[in-house]
Amino acid sequence: MARNRTVLEVDTGALGEYYDWLQAASNGDVLIYWQGDLQYDRQVVIPESDVLRTADRQRINMLNVIADRIMRDAKAGELSLTQFRIGESIYEYRATRRRQSYPGQSKVSEIPNDNLVLA
């Protein structure tokens, strides 16, 4: 069964798009929420006085909001986080939807491993 793969554009409105994806995603669907070096990229600081880079500053702020929310949802068991190495210090950060199974529901299938590294 093919899994749906969605790329989240981290920009204004990304948090709403993330919530929409989370609600609609089936077990095993994948959200690519960042491409780069997340640890480094989250630490970038653009001064308020640099008005020419306002859009960049807003994007970094939104990245921090999205990354924090995804981490909380992963800790709650809603997502499985992985990274796929693209190149030197460049990774694709993936959140895979984990639907909880409850008594009376059919068993949730295992998520296939395609050489991913746990985040």
Order of alpha helices (4+ residues) and beta strands (2+ residues): beta-alpha-beta-alpha-alpha-beta-beta-beta
